[in-house]
Amino acid sequence: MRKALLIFSGCLVLALFLISLSYAHTPLCSCSDEGDGTILCEGGFSDGSSAAGVTMKVVGADGKVLIEGKMNEDSEFTFKKPEGPYKVIFDAGPGHAVEVPGEEITE
């Protein structure tokens, strides 16, 4: 009985550890209007990881990609503010994407 309890406890601890790992790498992205016709987006991950090299897309209301690039070594992406409605997509892969609607980007 004691051996079964130890095995169960070990499995429970392992499961809790694995669950915590799944939440440790949440993508983060915020964008601000720089007031000079450009938008600056800064990104990263909740565990402190850099977002350097993460794909960034600026998409128009029609779904067309207007601008595409990558976060620089400082985890930043700057682009010229498009005319009309748009959204910014921080795309670090499946389950790791963040969409920032253009109307939420302010100075």
PyMOL commands that set and color helices and strands:
alter all, ss='L'
color gray80, all
select helices_A, chain A and resi 2-22+102-104
alter helices_A, ss='H'
color red, helices_A
select strands_A, chain A and resi 27-33+38-45+55-60+65-70+76-80+86-91+97-101
alter strands_A, ss='S'
color yellow, strands_A
deselect
rebuild
show_as cartoon
